[in-house]
Amino acid sequence: MFNSIDDFLFDNKMSLENLKACALKYQDLIIYPYTWNILHIIALQGNNAFIKELPEMSRDLKMPLLLDHFGKTPLHYLMAHRKIDYAAVNSMFSYICDYLNDCFIRDVYEFQEILKSLAILLPFIFNKVETKLNLFSGFHPIEIGCSLIQN
């Protein structure tokens, strides 16, 4: 399948199935000094095929954290590519929304920090991506639907 974590980190030609297996195996990996996780690396590599699989993997793929040392999520790095794949952005944003649902119960501070980090991206996301964002107002989820605008 793969020889080591080095294959995952530096071989951006890895098959989708091997990449999924590696991500599940190393989901607790944190890369210092940046505090990147597997999703940060995948977003930096621009592996959109894997990112589009995130909604199906969200039950099994549990990241220990989403904010890196710079206060950025994998979504920040995904959206920094010259050519943005909006379907991949939608999948990553959906994964982050699921993470936030769990995070709200587990660690309210982390929840607030992730929302602050995403604040600069939200206008773009709301204009370009089709997804649902579940935010909490007390303990009542507020659903906000966004519509897809094609370029």
C-alpha positions in Angstrom: 0.0 0.0 0.0 2.5 2.7 1.2 5.9 2.5 2.7 5.8 5.2 5.3 4.3 8.6 6.1 6.9 10.0 3.8 5.0 8.5 0.8 1.9 10.3 2.0 3.6 13.6 2.6 5.7 13.8 -0.6 4.0 11.5 -3.2 1.1 13.5 -4.5 0.6 10.8 -7.2 -0.6 8.2 -4.7 -3.8 6.4 -5.7 -7.0 7.6 -4.1 -7.6 4.3 -2.3 -4.1 4.4 -0.8 -4.4 8.0 0.1 -7.7 7.3 1.9 -6.1 4.4 3.8 -3.1 6.5 4.8 -5.3 9.4 5.9 -7.3 7.1 8.2 -4.1 5.4 9.5 -2.4 8.7 10.3 -5.4 10.9 11.2 -3.8 11.8 14.6 -0.6 13.0 12.9 0.4 16.6 13.7 3.3 18.1 11.8 5.3 20.6 13.8 6.1 23.5 13.9 3.1 24.3 11.8 0.6 22.1 13.6 -0.7 20.8 10.3 -2.8 17.6 10.1 -3.4 15.3 7.2 -6.1 17.6 5.7 -3.7 20.6 5.7 -1.2 18.5 3.6 -3.9 17.3 1.2 -5.2 20.9 0.8 -1.7 22.2 0.1 -1.2 19.5 -2.4 -4.5 20.3 -4.1 -5.7 16.7 -4.1 -9.3 17.6 -5.0 -10.2 14.0 -5.7 -9.6 13.0 -2.1 -11.2 16.2 -0.7 -14.4 15.4 -2.7 -14.5 12.1 -0.8 -14.5 13.8 2.6 -18.2 13.8 3.2 -18.3 10.0 2.8 -15.3 9.7 5.1 -16.4 12.1 7.8 -17.7 9.4 10.2 -14.3 7.6 10.2 -11.9 10.5 9.7 -11.6 12.5 12.9 -8.9 15.1 13.0 -7.6 16.1 16.4 -7.6 19.8 15.5 -8.3 22.0 12.5 -6.5 25.2 13.2 -2.8 25.3 12.5 -0.1 27.5 14.1 -1.1 30.4 11.8 -4.8 30.1 12.7 -5.7 28.6 9.3 -7.9 25.6 8.5 -7.2 23.3 5.5 -9.9 25.3 3.7 -7.7 28.4 3.7 -4.9 26.5 1.9 -7.4 24.9 -0.5 -8.8 28.3 -1.5 -5.3 29.7 -2.0 -4.7 27.7 -5.2 -4.7 29.7 -8.4 -7.5 27.5 -9.8 -10.1 26.7 -7.2 -12.2 23.6 -7.5 -15.5 24.7 -6.0 -16.8 21.1 -5.5 -13.7 20.4 -3.4 -14.2 23.6 -1.4 -17.8 22.5 -0.8 -16.6 19.1 0.5 -14.0 20.6 2.7 -16.4 23.2 4.1 -19.0 20.5 4.8 -16.3 18.5 6.6 -15.5 21.6 8.7 -19.2 22.2 9.5 -19.5 18.6 10.7 -16.3 19.1 12.8 -17.8 22.3 14.2 -21.0 20.4 15.2 -18.9 18.1 17.3 -16.5 20.8 18.5 -19.3 23.0 19.9 -20.0 20.3 22.4 -16.4 19.3 23.1 -14.5 22.6 23.1 -16.4 25.9 22.8 -13.1 27.9 22.6 -11.9 25.9 19.7 -15.3 26.3 18.0 -15.1 30.1 18.4 -11.5 30.3 17.1 -12.4 28.2 14.0 -15.4 30.5 13.3 -13.1 33.6 13.7 -10.6 32.0 11.3 -13.3 31.3 8.7 -14.9 34.7 9.0 -12.8 36.2 6.2 -13.7 33.3 3.9 -17.4 33.2 4.6 -18.5 35.9 2.0 -16.7 34.1 -0.7 -18.1 30.7 0.4 -21.6 32.0 0.6 -21.4 33.4 -2.9 -19.6 30.5 -4.6 -20.4 27.2 -2.8 -23.5 25.2 -2.3 -23.6 23.9 1.3 -25.4 24.1 4.6 -23.7 25.6 7.6 -25.0 24.6 11.0 -24.2 27.3 13.6 -25.3 27.2 17.2 -27.3 29.9 18.9 -27.5 28.5 22.4 -28.4 24.9 21.7 -30.6 25.6 18.6 -28.9 25.0 15.2 -29.4 27.7 12.6 -29.3 26.4 9.1 -28.1 28.7 6.4 -28.4 27.5 2.8 -26.0 28.8 0.2 -26.5 28.6 -3.6 -23.9 27.7 -6.1 -22.9 30.4 -8.6 -20.9 29.1 -11.5 -18.1 31.2 -13.0 
